[in-house]
């Protein structure tokens, strides 16, 4: 049985063209319906995690509010088979004049917990939030990160069946984010289903079992995290409506004003390779061709990704001032990027892009996902390690007797 079923959820807001005119004059302006969400549908199983992506204003937060019961849908049905906790807007449900402890009692009481249950966990909340004496200070003295610490600690102290997290969750400091993600994974392992909104690709790839992509209130795609995120990235880079785009050819897209002709992974002797040992010196040689005139500048960028979709390393020729200025049509160029691949054992892919500025959001001429694939292996015993990157090190030992 699904823990959550969302069927054709839509949300409309009544929008008046002129609020003051409608108050003071007899002649009224037309009242319009504004579609914020339209026909969103998905099911969530117990222990499954759904990531939600989309540009600002796509309707992601509105969908979370509907699922959380904060805002009703205009159309469609919603069925929740279990307890649900959520962190939506920063500080939602808290009283800024009360201290952290009092807010915990209020918040958990509103979520159906009695005083005896709350007293048993209040010490755990204080310890996890790491607020120290601020736990007994009014919330108006808190920073945004401290409020997130308190909210997350309260929301997760009792294991919910469904946990909902909006992107405001990312406000906390980096150390607490790591601690929070560990807690989320523990809850997931225990059977909690999770829905979260994020713009961070690593979070989406690490946590999600499937991803929902929303654009302008409409459901563009739901499915495999990598495929769905690639479609999202493709639509952003082309800066056009996704409804006119096919879902195929996800590995190559752009305006085509300049294209990547070939890309090769070579060793120091210029031999073509597909695998290398930890710490090996290599170079990525990429040849490009200019297809159209009047291009102001071209920048090459690369991104190395592991098998989990995590971005391991990325750079571009903007940062190193290797920019092609006003190239002629049909001209060709070759870039050679030298690297020391001090990476952990495993399979990696290289994606490349040609753009007109510092990011792929600025005149994306050509983007090619998984242009190269290579494997890293241990060459000798002293390079054997665990983790994602190799650090030069030495170990000394001496007897103290």
MARDO-788992 format. One line per field, with one value per residue (C-alpha): residue number from 1; x, y, z. Coordinates in pm, 1 decimal. Layout:
REM MARDO-788992
resi = [NUM,...]
east = [X,...]
north = [Y,...]
up = [Z,...]
***
This chain:
REM MARDO-788992
resi = [1,2,3,4,5,6,7,8,9,10,11,12,13,14,15,16,17,18,19,20,21,22,23,24,25,26,27,28,29,30,31,32,33,34,35,36,37,38,39,40,41,42,43,44,45,46,47,48,49,50,51,52,53,54,55,56,57,58,59,60,61,62,63,64,65,66,67,68,69,70,71,72,73,74,75,76,77,78,79,80,81,82,83,84,85,86,87,88,89,90,91,92,93,94,95,96,97,98,99,100,101,102,103,104,105,106,107,108,109,110,111,112,113,114,115,116,117,118,119,120,121,122,123,124,125,126,127,128,129,130,131,132,133,134,135,136,137,138,139,140,141,142,143,144,145,146,147,148,149,150,151,152,153,154,155,156,157,158,159,160,161,162,163,164,165,166,167,168,169,170,171,172,173,174,175,176,177,178,179,180,181,182,183,184,185,186,187,188,189,190,191,192,193,194,195,196,197,198,199,200,201,202,203,204,205,206,207,208,209,210,211,212,213,214,215,216,217,218,219,220,221,222,223,224,225,226,227,228,229,230,231,232,233,234,235,236,237,238,239,240,241,242,243,244,245,246,247,248,249,250,251,252,253,254,255,256,257,258,259,260,261,262,263,264,265,266,267,268,269,270,271,272,273,274,275,276,277,278,279,280,281,282,283,284,285,286,287,288,289,290,291,292,293,294,295,296,297,298,299,300,301,302,303,304,305,306,307,308,309,310,311,312,313,314,315,316,317,318,319,320,321,322,323,324,325,326,327,328,329,330,331,332,333,334,335,336,337,338,339,340,341,342,343,344,345,346,347,348,349,350,351,352,353,354,355,356,357,358,359,360,361,362,363,364,365,366,367,368,369,370,371,372,373,374,375,376,377,378,379,380,381,382,383,384,385,386,387,388,389,390,391,392,393,394,395,396,397,398,399,400,401]
east = [0.0,123.9,199.3,88.5,-122.9,-153.5,-406.6,-447.2,-384.1,-445.5,-434.1,-586.1,-571.2,-826.0,-640.5,-794.4,-644.2,-690.3,-757.0,-805.4,-1018.9,-1254.3,-1291.8,-1359.5,-1537.2,-1859.4,-1710.8,-1515.1,-1209.8,-1230.3,-1132.1,-907.3,-799.1,-425.1,-313.2,-29.4,-43.9,-212.5,-273.2,13.4,4.2,236.9,246.9,498.6,580.7,691.9,1063.4,1078.4,1224.8,1092.2,1301.1,1120.2,1300.3,1204.6,1280.4,1168.6,795.0,731.0,485.6,709.3,641.3,268.9,262.0,436.4,184.2,-105.1,44.8,117.6,-242.6,-145.6,-324.2,-615.8,-608.0,-862.2,-900.0,-780.1,-743.8,-482.0,-456.0,-206.6,-172.8,27.1,172.5,325.0,575.0,706.7,951.1,818.9,882.2,1151.3,1006.7,657.3,461.5,696.9,635.6,933.2,861.9,888.7,1214.3,1328.0,1200.3,852.8,832.9,915.7,627.1,387.2,501.8,489.8,155.3,8.8,140.8,-52.6,206.7,115.4,320.3,458.1,585.1,745.1,923.7,1089.9,1249.5,1314.6,1671.2,1731.7,1603.8,1835.6,2137.3,2070.5,2004.6,2329.9,2181.2,2333.2,2190.2,2009.1,1760.0,1619.2,1628.8,1348.1,1347.1,1379.1,1743.1,1807.6,1977.7,1802.1,2040.3,1952.3,1580.6,1638.4,1831.8,1540.5,1276.6,1461.3,1529.5,1161.9,1035.1,1256.4,1270.6,967.0,987.6,712.9,573.5,627.7,881.1,849.2,1136.5,1130.8,1449.4,1455.8,1610.3,1939.8,1980.1,2167.6,2545.5,2742.2,2823.6,2459.5,2355.1,2584.8,2440.6,2086.1,2141.5,2273.3,1954.9,1740.7,1913.1,1854.9,1483.6,1465.8,1631.2,1366.5,1086.0,1012.5,907.7,1064.2,962.3,1204.0,1266.3,1623.6,1831.8,2138.5,2212.7,2419.4,2129.8,1886.7,2111.9,2214.0,1870.6,1608.9,1460.8,1272.0,1244.2,946.3,1019.8,765.4,769.8,516.1,288.3,285.7,434.7,707.5,851.3,870.1,1113.8,1482.8,1679.2,1958.0,1731.5,1489.5,1765.1,1927.5,1598.1,1566.8,1924.6,1864.2,1555.5,1729.9,2030.2,1814.2,1588.6,1274.7,947.1,988.9,650.8,799.5,1097.8,1123.9,1259.0,1507.2,1857.3,1916.2,2289.5,2345.0,2176.1,2239.2,2195.2,2448.7,2637.6,2952.8,2985.0,3213.2,3359.1,3551.7,3693.4,3960.3,4126.9,4504.1,4799.7,5127.5,5250.7,4935.0,4800.9,4423.7,4306.9,3980.1,4118.8,4391.8,4539.2,4498.0,4706.2,4783.0,4854.2,4619.9,4480.4,4139.3,4177.8,3867.4,3823.9,3549.4,3412.6,3243.2,2922.5,2782.3,2929.4,2921.1,2993.0,3152.4,3334.7,3344.5,3431.3,3482.5,3375.7,3414.1,3255.0,3362.9,3084.6,3090.2,2846.8,2610.3,2575.1,2787.1,2991.8,3352.9,3531.9,3449.9,3635.1,3615.4,3840.6,3681.5,3857.0,4191.9,4148.1,4162.1,3872.6,3811.7,3719.9,3515.9,3599.3,3547.9,3278.2,3405.8,3718.7,3832.8,4011.0,4162.8,4172.2,4398.5,4318.2,4584.2,4473.6,4606.5,4327.3,4363.7,4021.7,3881.5,3837.4,3531.2,3363.2,3350.5,3204.1,3305.3,3050.1,3156.1,2993.7,3059.3,2906.0,2925.1,2984.3,3083.3,2791.0,2572.8,2286.4,2462.2,2441.8,2473.0,2609.8,2667.2,2628.0,2724.9,2658.7,2875.8,3103.6,3377.4,3372.5,3677.6,3764.6,4005.7,4189.7,4453.9,4795.4,4979.0,4912.8,5021.5,4758.6,4477.0,4230.6,3861.3,3676.2,3629.1,3971.5,4329.3,4538.0,4915.6,5013.8,5271.6,5243.9,5516.6,5522.0,5752.4,5751.6,5713.1,5868.0]
north = [0.0,351.4,579.2,877.1,910.4,1239.9,1237.4,1527.7,1798.0,2152.0,2486.9,2815.2,3156.3,3430.2,3728.9,4076.3,4310.4,4620.8,4575.7,4946.8,5015.3,4736.7,4890.1,5252.8,5232.6,5068.1,4937.4,4627.3,4490.5,4132.7,3869.0,3599.4,3255.6,3200.3,2838.0,2767.2,2387.4,2175.7,1798.7,1683.9,1308.7,1062.2,779.3,733.9,399.9,348.5,430.1,593.1,940.2,1187.7,1488.4,1782.9,2018.6,2321.2,2689.1,2944.8,3002.0,2660.3,2563.3,2333.2,2497.7,2520.5,2144.8,2079.4,2302.3,2109.2,1772.4,1906.3,2025.7,2392.9,2490.5,2309.0,2202.2,2342.4,2013.1,1655.9,1416.5,1346.7,1037.5,1012.5,675.3,770.2,1051.7,1350.0,1610.9,1902.3,2192.2,2448.3,2819.8,2938.3,2962.3,2846.9,2734.0,2905.3,3202.4,3439.4,3572.2,3225.3,3043.7,2728.0,2488.7,2645.1,2640.6,2269.6,2199.0,2409.2,2263.5,1900.1,1949.4,2078.1,1759.9,1538.9,1466.9,1490.2,1659.9,1331.0,1228.5,1568.2,1572.6,1241.5,1385.5,1751.1,1670.0,1491.5,1796.7,2028.9,1804.9,1749.2,2118.5,2217.3,2551.3,2550.1,2822.1,2975.7,2691.2,2900.0,3233.6,3392.5,3296.2,3663.9,3635.5,3340.5,3347.6,3176.9,2881.8,2840.7,2840.0,2564.1,2362.6,2386.5,2313.1,2009.5,1871.3,1901.9,1758.2,1448.7,1360.2,1132.6,914.5,1027.1,810.9,1100.4,1382.5,1691.8,1939.9,2263.3,2428.4,2658.8,2350.8,2439.6,2758.5,2583.7,2580.0,2315.3,2103.6,2084.0,2003.8,1699.7,1594.8,1646.8,1442.7,1160.0,1180.6,1181.4,867.8,699.5,783.7,656.5,330.4,292.5,330.1,704.0,833.5,1168.4,1448.6,1737.2,2035.1,2120.4,2297.1,2099.5,1818.8,1618.1,1612.4,1509.9,1226.1,1103.6,1095.8,1051.0,724.9,925.6,1292.9,1510.2,1800.2,2085.8,2382.9,2667.2,2455.8,2160.6,1815.6,1777.8,1442.3,1204.3,915.1,826.2,1100.0,1133.3,1135.7,1382.6,1616.9,1605.7,1714.2,1996.7,2107.4,2088.4,2308.1,2565.4,2587.1,2633.0,2879.7,2778.2,2607.8,2238.5,2146.0,2190.4,1964.9,1590.6,1384.2,1206.9,1334.1,1421.9,1366.4,1647.5,1984.0,2354.8,2622.3,2458.2,2781.7,2595.0,2220.9,1968.7,1754.2,1506.3,1452.4,1202.8,1089.3,1053.0,953.2,1148.5,977.4,1079.9,723.9,693.0,534.9,433.5,343.5,481.4,427.2,644.9,961.0,915.2,1227.7,1253.3,1510.4,1560.5,1677.1,1838.1,1963.3,2215.0,2377.3,2715.3,2675.5,3030.2,3382.7,3677.0,3481.2,3713.7,3447.1,3073.9,2907.5,2534.2,2373.0,2016.5,1828.8,1494.7,1294.2,968.0,677.4,826.8,1150.6,1351.8,1633.2,1547.7,1823.3,2095.7,2382.2,2603.2,2814.4,3134.7,3081.0,3018.2,3301.8,3066.5,3227.5,3222.4,3576.7,3650.4,3329.2,3294.3,3062.0,2707.2,2767.1,2482.3,2486.1,2227.6,2243.4,2026.2,2009.0,1838.5,1663.6,1442.5,1191.9,1139.4,980.0,676.6,344.8,337.3,450.6,820.7,1022.8,1355.1,1605.9,1905.8,2232.7,2528.6,2851.0,3225.2,3320.0,3189.2,2944.1,2723.5,2968.6,3221.0,3127.5,2751.9,2652.5,2283.6,2059.3,1691.9,1463.7,1156.6,1240.8,1025.4,732.5,603.2,372.5,432.9,136.8,81.7,30.1,-70.7,-141.3,199.1,374.6,164.5,374.2,439.0,757.1,968.5,1132.8,1031.3,1255.1,1228.0,1097.2,909.3,717.9,691.0,454.1,426.7,231.9,430.1,160.7]
up = [0.0,-83.3,211.2,-1.3,-316.0,-501.7,-786.5,-1031.2,-772.9,-900.7,-723.2,-840.9,-681.8,-750.3,-888.9,-907.2,-1164.1,-947.2,-576.7,-492.5,-800.8,-701.7,-354.5,-447.4,-784.3,-893.7,-1216.3,-1123.5,-1300.8,-1416.3,-1159.4,-1302.4,-1187.9,-1172.1,-1206.0,-963.6,-999.4,-1264.0,-1259.5,-1036.1,-970.7,-800.2,-545.6,-265.9,-105.2,254.7,291.2,-53.4,-110.8,-365.8,-467.8,-625.7,-865.1,-1072.6,-1108.7,-849.2,-883.6,-1039.5,-762.6,-555.5,-217.8,-293.8,-354.2,-21.2,159.2,7.1,106.6,458.1,499.1,527.7,205.7,36.1,-325.9,-572.2,-756.9,-719.4,-428.7,-165.3,56.8,343.2,517.8,826.2,1035.2,860.0,980.5,775.1,771.8,528.9,566.0,805.4,1157.1,1056.6,1362.2,1609.9,1840.8,1829.8,2181.2,2337.7,2402.8,2223.8,2490.9,2502.3,2123.7,2124.6,2362.4,2151.8,1819.2,1928.8,2106.1,1780.9,1617.8,1857.4,2128.8,2497.4,2769.3,2903.1,2558.2,2498.0,2834.8,2747.0,2431.4,2522.4,2628.3,2294.5,2104.8,2296.9,2238.9,1869.3,1798.6,1975.6,2076.7,2424.9,2650.5,2352.6,2395.4,2683.6,2497.5,2287.0,1919.6,1821.1,1935.6,1700.1,1361.5,1067.7,1102.9,1470.9,1391.1,1133.7,1395.0,1636.1,1371.4,1235.0,1583.8,1679.9,1351.6,1354.1,1725.2,1674.1,1363.0,1124.1,846.2,604.9,639.3,418.0,380.5,183.6,55.2,359.8,524.6,348.7,554.4,836.0,859.9,672.7,978.8,1082.8,724.5,728.4,1062.6,933.9,618.6,834.8,1042.4,727.2,601.4,939.9,923.6,565.9,672.4,943.8,689.6,682.3,340.7,251.4,16.7,-23.7,-249.1,-342.7,-608.2,-503.6,-749.7,-498.5,-250.4,-522.5,-642.4,-296.4,-133.1,-406.1,-528.5,-789.2,-885.6,-976.2,-1213.1,-1212.8,-1448.6,-1441.5,-1222.7,-1460.3,-1412.1,-1675.2,-1567.1,-1274.0,-1265.2,-1253.1,-1068.6,-1325.4,-1630.3,-1471.2,-1353.1,-1698.1,-1855.7,-1602.1,-1668.9,-2045.2,-2023.0,-1805.0,-2035.6,-2344.3,-2158.7,-2346.2,-2259.8,-2178.3,-2327.6,-2675.5,-2606.8,-2659.5,-2371.4,-2594.4,-2679.1,-2315.7,-2353.4,-2604.5,-2633.6,-2691.7,-2958.4,-3191.8,-3265.7,-3160.7,-3110.0,-2942.3,-3220.9,-3005.9,-2659.8,-2553.1,-2232.8,-2282.1,-2066.1,-2049.1,-2367.7,-2555.3,-2557.3,-2561.6,-2231.8,-2066.0,-1723.7,-1500.0,-1156.8,-849.3,-886.4,-1256.8,-1464.8,-1763.3,-2000.2,-2152.8,-2511.9,-2660.6,-3016.6,-3100.9,-3415.4,-3464.2,-3665.2,-3677.7,-3704.4,-3463.0,-3145.3,-2891.0,-2689.6,-2622.6,-2291.7,-2239.9,-1914.1,-1786.7,-1499.9,-1353.7,-1189.4,-997.7,-1044.5,-783.0,-980.6,-736.7,-888.3,-803.2,-991.9,-1239.2,-1403.4,-1708.7,-1926.5,-1796.6,-1462.9,-1633.9,-1887.4,-2189.0,-2375.0,-2749.2,-2857.3,-3172.1,-3361.1,-3734.9,-3867.8,-3941.1,-3729.6,-3503.6,-3168.6,-2938.5,-2559.0,-2346.1,-1974.5,-1761.9,-1443.7,-1166.7,-1103.6,-728.8,-709.2,-534.2,-710.1,-936.5,-1257.1,-1350.9,-1636.6,-1791.0,-1922.3,-2131.1,-2232.3,-2460.8,-2332.4,-2386.4,-2023.3,-1682.5,-1649.1,-1873.2,-1815.5,-2040.1,-2411.7,-2395.1,-2736.6,-2665.7,-2361.8,-2376.8,-2080.4,-2023.6,-2311.9,-2159.3,-1918.6,-1734.6,-1446.4,-1157.6,-1005.1,-734.8,-889.0,-575.2,-210.5,-76.5,-290.3,-145.0,57.0,113.1,17.6,-293.2,-316.7,-245.6,-18.6,-16.5,324.7,526.1,851.1,1112.0,1406.8,1706.5,2026.5,2347.8,2569.1]
***
